[in-house]
Amino acid sequence: MPEKLSEEMYRIQDAVRRNYEEITEQIARAAERSGRRSEDITFLAATKTVAPPVINYAISLGLRHIGENKVQELLSKYDEYNLSACDLQFIGHLQTNKVRQIIGRVSMIQSVDSLRLAQEISRQSAKNDCTTDILIEVNIGEEESKSGVPAEQLEELLGQISLLERIKVRGLMAIPPICDKKAETCKFFNRMHHLFIDISSKTLDNISMDFLSMGMSDDFAEAIEAGANMVRIGSRLFGARVYR
């Protein structure tokens, strides 16, 4: 049995290594096409359902950012992550009653979409004597099934959050609608980039547009070309999800 497991892990690691090399090369090419360098793009691995030994192997290859979607899964894996060489972010929908469980454990929360959630992050950060970086999630496709602030309400929300203590807005995040054609997806990426540039041009206290997080396994190259400087890649790196 141990020998079989070892063979399976070798196969998994070999696939992850090849995928990692291909992704980093594609990121570099997309960055060049957008007039930037590969170092300008943050490659964050979405690690939902991925076992810690596989995550840690990817970290050993040079991966420096990982993101979890579920609080319970993050907590169950937390002690096994190699966080001495990688930072951990939260990228999924976050309920206010779960905020206290991840404050101090994650470097950034990417999915803030309401003043109420931001207030709780601020409160729990004060209790933990830390400042938490966040991204504001924008529902760029105006989909009822997805979280995120509507684009037309973004500036108002930013103004409200800017008054909170122990919280720092570092940019925007979005998950565009699933489209049949990549050209359609790119329209949403371009809209997000325009929002990002517009907010960047304004002087808002406690607000800095450092990150535009958009693009996943199927469309990260297009997102980079549209202006993203952070991409969240899961299945393209680790293989198809195995849901439990």
ChimeraX attribute file (.defattr): number of C-alpha atoms within 10 A of each C-alpha:
attribute: neighborCount
match mode: 1-to-1
recipient: residues
	/A:1	5
	/A:2	7
	/A:3	8
	/A:4	9
	/A:5	10
	/A:6	11
	/A:7	11
	/A:8	12
	/A:9	14
	/A:10	12
	/A:11	12
	/A:12	15
	/A:13	18
	/A:14	12
	/A:15	14
	/A:16	21
	/A:17	18
	/A:18	11
	/A:19	18
	/A:20	20
	/A:21	13
	/A:22	14
	/A:23	19
	/A:24	15
	/A:25	13
	/A:26	15
	/A:27	25
	/A:28	20
	/A:29	18
	/A:30	22
	/A:31	25
	/A:32	14
	/A:33	14
	/A:34	16
	/A:35	10
	/A:36	17
	/A:37	14
	/A:38	17
	/A:39	11
	/A:40	13
	/A:41	22
	/A:42	19
	/A:43	22
	/A:44	22
	/A:45	28
	/A:46	27
	/A:47	24
	/A:48	21
	/A:49	18
	/A:50	19
	/A:51	12
	/A:52	17
	/A:53	14
	/A:54	17
	/A:55	21
	/A:56	17
	/A:57	16
	/A:58	21
	/A:59	21
	/A:60	14
	/A:61	12
	/A:62	11
	/A:63	20
	/A:64	18
	/A:65	19
	/A:66	26
	/A:67	25
	/A:68	23
	/A:69	18
	/A:70	17
	/A:71	18
	/A:72	13
	/A:73	14
	/A:74	23
	/A:75	14
	/A:76	10
	/A:77	13
	/A:78	15
	/A:79	10
	/A:80	13
	/A:81	20
	/A:82	17
	/A:83	15
	/A:84	8
	/A:85	13
	/A:86	16
	/A:87	19
	/A:88	22
	/A:89	24
	/A:90	23
	/A:91	24
	/A:92	18
	/A:93	18
	/A:94	19
	/A:95	11
	/A:96	13
	/A:97	9
	/A:98	14
	/A:99	19
	/A:100	16
	/A:101	14
	/A:102	20
	/A:103	21
	/A:104	15
	/A:105	16
	/A:106	19
	/A:107	18
	/A:108	23
	/A:109	28
	/A:110	26
	/A:111	24
	/A:112	26
	/A:113	22
	/A:114	18
	/A:115	17
	/A:116	12
	/A:117	18
	/A:118	27
	/A:119	19
	/A:120	17
	/A:121	28
	/A:122	23
	/A:123	18
	/A:124	22
	/A:125	21
	/A:126	16
	/A:127	12
	/A:128	13
	/A:129	11
	/A:130	14
	/A:131	19
	/A:132	24
	/A:133	18
	/A:134	25
	/A:135	26
	/A:136	26
	/A:137	27
	/A:138	26
	/A:139	23
	/A:140	23
	/A:141	18
	/A:142	15
	/A:143	12
	/A:144	8
	/A:145	7
	/A:146	15
	/A:147	21
	/A:148	24
	/A:149	22
	/A:150	17
	/A:151	17
	/A:152	11
	/A:153	10
	/A:154	20
	/A:155	16
	/A:156	11
	/A:157	17
	/A:158	19
	/A:159	15
	/A:160	13
	/A:161	24
	/A:162	16
	/A:163	14
	/A:164	16
	/A:165	17
	/A:166	20
	/A:167	24
	/A:168	21
	/A:169	25
	/A:170	21
	/A:171	21
	/A:172	27
	/A:173	29
	/A:174	24
	/A:175	21
	/A:176	22
	/A:177	15
	/A:178	10
	/A:179	10
	/A:180	8
	/A:181	8
	/A:182	12
	/A:183	11
	/A:184	13
	/A:185	20
	/A:186	19
	/A:187	13
	/A:188	19
	/A:189	26
	/A:190	17
	/A:191	15
	/A:192	28
	/A:193	19
	/A:194	14
	/A:195	20
	/A:196	20
	/A:197	14
	/A:198	12
	/A:199	19
	/A:200	15
	/A:201	10
	/A:202	11
	/A:203	9
	/A:204	14
	/A:205	13
	/A:206	17
	/A:207	22
	/A:208	17
	/A:209	17
	/A:210	15
	/A:211	21
	/A:212	28
	/A:213	28
	/A:214	27
	/A:215	26
	/A:216	21
	/A:217	16
	/A:218	13
	/A:219	15
	/A:220	22
	/A:221	22
	/A:222	23
	/A:223	27
	/A:224	27
	/A:225	21
	/A:226	24
	/A:227	23
	/A:228	28
	/A:229	22
	/A:230	22
	/A:231	26
	/A:232	21
	/A:233	23
	/A:234	22
	/A:235	19
	/A:236	18
	/A:237	21
	/A:238	24
	/A:239	13
	/A:240	10
	/A:241	13
	/A:242	9
	/A:243	7
	/A:244	4
